[in-house]
Amino acid sequence: MQARLGSLWPPLLILLYLGVICLPLLLSWGAAMAPRSFRNDIASGLGLLAFAMILAEFVLSGRFRSGSGGLGLDITIRFHQLMARTALAFAVLHPFMYRWLPGPHRPWDPTRQLTLTTDFSELVTGILAFLLLPGFVILSMKHDDLDYRYEIWRLVHGLGALLIAGLLLHHALNAGRYSADPVMVWMWGAMTAVAGFSLFAVYCLKPAYQVMHRWRVAAIDRLTPHQWAVTITPDGHSGVPYKAGQFVWLNIGHVPFSLAENPFSISSAPSGGPDLSFLIKEAGDFTSQLDQIEAGEKAYIDGPHGTLTVAGRHEPGIALIAGGVGVAPLLGILRECHLTDDPRQRVLVYGNRTEDQIVCREETEAFARSGKTRVIHVLREPGADWRGQRGVVDADLIERVFDQSQFETWLFVLCGPPKMMTSVEELLTSKGVAAPRILSERFQYD
Ligand SMILES: Cc1cc2nc3c(=O)[nH]c(=O)nc-3n(C[C@H](O)[C@H](O)[C@H](O)COP(=O)(O)OP(=O)(O)OC[C@H]3O[C@@H](n4cnc5c(N)ncnc54)[C@H](O)[C@@H]3O)c2cc1C
């Protein structure tokens, strides 16, 4: 029953999304105003759609489990990005589609059937939003190439989106023909309030909850030259329920309201107790300063999030395919399978550049010795005495490791660098692995 509800959730969310963004169009249509040229109605429709889509972006940020929990963070963020670009295209077209009959309101045209406003005070906010929006979207697409801290980008992204939504609200209510209708005024007010509240929830309510559910660093160890194991323990509470493979936003050493939090997969197993462990690779500001963190330091989490989990699945086998630190959530899954004596067969394919980058080798090899788990190490730069696979984890390697019956029946769980993910996903699709049997998570979004 729960699985059936789970599979209904994504189509329901998509229907809900379509309902929300089409609501302004439906209400405008229902307002039964005097008809006007088709072209001008298309122009207004594009504006209405763009504004509704921009407001919906606030709740598609991946920070709400009701959304990303059903679709997965990967899909939610990709959808967020795609819809932002689509909304931008609609917004850019919106003013150019109108056939102008400019000038002030004429007494003989009270519903603006024939004229469009040229009142600067009504248009100025629309013009400002029109100028800001392309820059905002391009900045978001390129933020990884720019040389400033991720937290700064997050702040600019949130405040910029709020500013643009405010400008668009003013423009819609003052210059819009359909949006002047009282029902539409209420609808835009409610939608903008939900958008604003979603930021308030992420940046105020969640941190306030975190203050009351604090954690502490229990252990921090360097496992390889650039990878660390961090374990946190609940401080005065019983921890959080989670499924192996999920992730949390983790904040160590900063107050919860500071924006300094990063997503990390949980590499421990729920059956192992309430402590949460993470495998963290040095990448930037926070992760390169792990050596300064000490046991006992305060930590806060937002989560668990994510759908990279095999709980409740009934496939006879699980293929766990990892590149580098992408092994973190898969370790959590393997550990849980081991602790619960899970009857499913599993194969871990784990790629690294060099042998000293392999983490938890003894533990995974102990899993292999106890049956049911096979571990295949792949090295791009192996030493002369390396006996495992050579090369990279790609379509060729996966095709050699798994047979057709496994492609037809097993669950495939992927986490690693984008190139590996794309190559393996394409192979799996070409081998007829149905989309619901491929679970993947990306640590970085282009
Ligand atoms: C779902 C998910 C699970 C992840 N799990 C792991 C893991 O188990 N182990 C691991 O080592 N890494 C994991 N990562 C990647 C990890 O979040 C980044 O490497 C880390 O945040 C870098 O932070 P920094 O401050 O050191 O570097 P920065 O220089 O601040 O960031 C480097 C890059 O990391 C990404 N990043 C930073 N902060 C965030 C944020 N708050 N939200 C989203 N992306 C961010 C951005 O792409 C940024 O450009 C995961 C990422 C995601 C999205």
The ligand as an ORCA input file, in Angstrom:
! r2SCAN-3c Opt
* xyz 0 1
  C      22.687     15.349     -2.161
  C      24.170     15.597     -1.963
  C      24.904     14.707     -1.196
  C      26.270     14.905     -1.025
  N      26.971     14.013     -0.275
  C      28.292     14.168     -0.116
  C      29.058     13.240      0.658
  O      28.528     12.276      1.206
  N      30.377     13.465      0.786
  C      31.007     14.545      0.185
  O      32.213     14.696      0.345
  N      30.305     15.423     -0.563
  C      28.977     15.269     -0.720
  N      28.273     16.192     -1.452
  C      28.987     17.338     -2.012
  C      29.209     18.382     -0.893
  O      27.963     18.915     -0.501
  C      30.108     19.505     -1.357
  O      31.341     18.975     -1.737
  C      30.321     20.446     -0.199
  O      29.127     21.092      0.103
  C      31.414     21.447     -0.543
  O      31.378     22.460      0.431
  P      32.629     23.401      0.723
  O      32.150     24.491      1.625
  O      33.783     22.623      1.173
  O      32.988     23.926     -0.681
  P      32.433     25.167     -1.457
  O      33.589     25.797     -2.135
  O      31.572     26.034     -0.598
  O      31.502     24.437     -2.496
  C      32.013     23.638     -3.539
  C      30.816     23.161     -4.333
  O      30.022     22.286     -3.522
  C      28.640     22.504     -3.775
  N      27.982     23.011     -2.538
  C      28.529     23.724     -1.541
  N      27.632     24.023     -0.595
  C      26.476     23.492     -1.022
  C      25.155     23.502     -0.503
  N      24.849     24.092      0.657
  N      24.202     22.877     -1.234
  C      24.485     22.276     -2.403
  N      25.706     22.220     -2.935
  C      26.685     22.841     -2.261
  C      28.551     23.540     -4.856
  O      28.500     22.916     -6.107
  C      29.855     24.298     -4.703
  O      30.242     24.954     -5.853
  C      26.908     16.018     -1.619
  C      26.164     16.920     -2.386
  C      24.817     16.707     -2.566
  C      24.026     17.681     -3.401
*
